[in-house]
Amino acid sequence: MLQNSFDSRRPAKVIRRYEAQGEVLGPVRSVLLASRELYWSRHILWHLFVRDFVAGFRQKLLGYLWIVLVPLLGIASFVFMQLTGILNPGDTAFPYPIYVFVGTTIWGVFVSSLMAVANGLISNTDLVMRTNIPKIGLAITGLASIFYNLLVNLFVLALLMAVFGRMPSAWALLYPLAVLPIIMFGVGIGLMLSVVGAVARDVTGMFTTLINLLMYVTPVVYTADFQNLTLQRIVRWNPLTYLVDTPRSLFVLGIVPDAWGYVFATVFSILVLWLGVHAFYLIKDKVAERL
């Protein structure tokens, strides 16, 4: 009797059932939502962007001299191998130091945009956890370093062309627009990695290694002409071939070597960016609990 009366006074167990309430966004709605969120938070994102951009000019050991030396040191090994005959880049149509400098600059923009976006959420962990700033905005604020590096490299390129007595073509003004597709390509891949990398952080490192290997099948430090037909096909089907070679040729020579190849590579970059935004919104809500 006592046991029964005790059981009757026990509060009934409350069973909670959770159901998914969020609507799964389609690819088009993901892009529209990203546009709205970036517009609503444009002021705070601009403040973060300017902060990171200005920070690039600070804390330099050798000041402005170091800004000039770093890009030149980056191409020194390739120029040395070309002068000694170890590396045969092919007929570059203009001095090889200029060729390799522009190529490595564009490739650096691609890799930097990819890594800046991929690590954007991790580097802004406090803001992700404590604020309502859209996560996609925090992911792309790292692009400030891209524009800083691009500005510095344009200044160094002007000095380098003056040394070799070359003048930029009249179409060099379109260089920033010509580089834009490869930035979109990097941002698209970076958005995918930013949410995946926040959950499995070794994925970003592994993918970076693969990207570095991809440079050797992209005409960054050599021309795209090969006697080996298989290698030539790989380079020709590589969209990065056109995204690197077109801005370089446009800046120095004022020509577009393969207009259709560049168009198709640009369309492919837009598609990758679109897929990156969609993938980001599919799993972005799982990021905060893993940071």
N, C-alpha and C positions, 0 to 999 in steps of 0.2 A: 504493500500500500504506500509506504513512504517513498519507494522508488518511483511508483507511478505518479504520485503527486509532484515529486521533484521534476520529473520529465515534463509534466504538463505546464510547469512554470518556466521552462526553458524558452528563451526567445527562438522563434523560427529562424532557420538559416536563410540568409539572403544570398541568392545566386544571381550574379550579374552576368549578363551576356552582352558581348561587344560585337557590333556589326560595322562593317565598312560603310562610312557615310559619304566619303569623298567620291566625286565623280572622276572617272578616268578620262584624262584629257587626250584628245586626238592630236596628231601632228600640227594641224593648222591652229587649233585652239591654244596649243602650247606656245606657239610663236606669238599669237595675239596677247596672251597673258604675260609673256616675257616683255613685250613692247610696253604694255601698260605699267608693269611693275618698274621698269627702268625709267619710264617717264615720271611716275609718281615720286620716285626717290632720287630724281636727277640732281637735286641740290646737295644732298649728303654724299652722293657718289662722286660728284664733281669735287667736293672738298677732299675726299679720300684720294681721288686721282691726283689732284694738285699736290697733296702732301707727299705722295710717293714719287711724283715727278721731280719736285724740288729736292727731295732726299737724295736723288741720284747725283746731284751736283755737290753734295756735302761730303765731308769726311774722306777726302781724297788725300793720300799721303804726299803725293807730289803735285797736288793741285791740278791746274788745267793742263800741265805738261803730261800728266799721267793719262788724261782723257784722250790725248792724241797718240800716246805710245801704245796703249792697250790694243786698239784695232790693228796697228802696224805689226806688233809682235805676233798677232794671230795669224798673219799671212807669211811671216818670215820663213817658216819651215818649207812651205810650198814653193816660195820663190827660190830658196836655196836649192831645193831638189831639181827645180827646172833649170837653173843656171849650171848645175853640175851634170845634167843629163840623166839623172836618176828618174825624173818624171818627164814624160813627153805628153803635154796637154793637147797637142794638135795645133792647128792654125787658128789663133784666137782673133785675128784681124786688128788687134790693137795691143799695146804693151801688156804682157802677162800680169805684172803686179796690179794693174787696174782691173784686169779681168777677174783675177782671183779675189781681189778685195771686194768688188761688187757682188760676186757670187757668194762669198762667205758672209757678207752683210745680209743678203736676202735670206740665206739659209739660217743665219742667226736669228733673224726676225721670226721665221717660222718656228724654230725650236723654242725661242723665248716666249712667244705668244702661247704656245702649247703648254709649257711648263708653268707660266705665270697663272694661267686659268686653272690648270690641273691642281696647283697648290693654293689657289685662292681661298678656298674655304678653310683649309688647315691653318693658313697664316692669319686668318681673321677669326679664329676660334671664339675669342671673347665676344666679338660682335654677333656671331652666329647664335651664341648661347644667351646673350643678354639683351639683344635688340630685336626689333621687327623689320630691320632692313632686309629687303628681298635677297635671298641667297644668291640668285643669279647676278645681282649687282655686286655683291662681295666677291664673287668668283672672278669677275672681269676687271676689278679695280687694279689688279696687278699689271694690266696693259700699259699703265703709265711708264713702266720701265722700258717697254717696247718703243714708245715714241721718244723717250730720252735717248736710247741707243741709236735709233734711226737718225735723230737730229745730229748727234755727235759724229756718226759715221758719214753723214753727208758733208760735214765740215772737213773731216779728214780726207774724204774723196776729192773735194775741191783742191786741197793742198797737193794731193798725189797727182792729179791731172795737170796741175800747174807745173810740177816737177818734170813731167814727161811732155810738156808742151801741147797738151790736148785740151780741147774745149768741149764742154757738154753740147749735145745736139739741141736743136730748138725744141724737140719733143721731151727734153728732160723735165719740163714742168709737169708732165703727166706721170712722172716716176712714182709719187706717193699713191696715185690711183692704181697704177700698174702693180704695186706691191700689195694692195688691199686684198685681192683674192687669196694670196698665200697666208695672210693674217687670218682671214675667215676660216681657212682650212685648219690652221693651228688652233683657233678658238673652238671650232666644232669638236675636234678630238679632245681638247682640253676640258670641255664641259662634260664629256663622257667620263674622262678620267677623274674629274674633280669629285664626283659623287661615288664612283667605284673606288677611287684611291683613298677616300675618307673611311671606307669600310675595310678595304684590304690595301694597306699602304705600300705593299711591295709591288703592286701592279704598276704603279707609275714608274718606278725604277726600272722594271723589266721592259716597259714600253719605250722608255727613253733610250735604252740600249739598242732596241730595234730601230729606232729613228736614226741613231748615229750610224748604224750600218746602212741605212737607206741612202745616206749621203753619197755612198760610193757607186750607186746606180743612178745618180742625178748629176748632170753636168755643172757641178759647183766649181771644181778646180780644173776641169778639163772640158774639151768640146764633146759634142754628142756623136762624133764620127768614129765608127769602129769598123775594123775588118771582120770581126767576129759577128756573124749575123744574129746569133741568139742574144748576145749582149746588146746588140743594137736594137733588137725588138723590145727587150726589157726597158731600155732607156726611152724608146719612143712611146711605149704604152704607159710610162710613168707620168702622171699629171704634174708632178713637181718639176719635171724637165722644163715644161713651158712656163710654169709660174716663177722659175728662177731665170731662165734664159731671156724671156721677153722683156722684163723690166731692165735687165742689164743692157741688152742690145738697144732698147729704146733710149736709155740715158746716154750711152756713148756714141752709138751709130745713127740713132734716129730711125731704126727699122724694126719691124716685127717679123722675125724669121719664119714663124708658122702661125698665121692668124687664127686658122681654124683650131689648131691644137690648143692655143691659148683660150679660145672661146669655150671649147669643151672642158678644159681644165678649170675655168672659172665657174661653169655650171656645176661641175663636180664639187667644187669648194662650197658653193651655196647649198648643195644637197647635204654635204657633210655637216655644215653649220646648222641646217634645219634639223637633221637627225640628232645632232648634239644637244640642241635646245630641248627637243622632245624627250630624249633620254634623261636629261637633267631633271625635268619636271616629273618624270615617272617615279624617280626614287629619291628626290631631294629631301623629302620629309623623314627619311631614315637616317640622314646624316647627323642631325643634332645629337641623337642618342649614342652615336659611335665616336664622336669627337672627344 
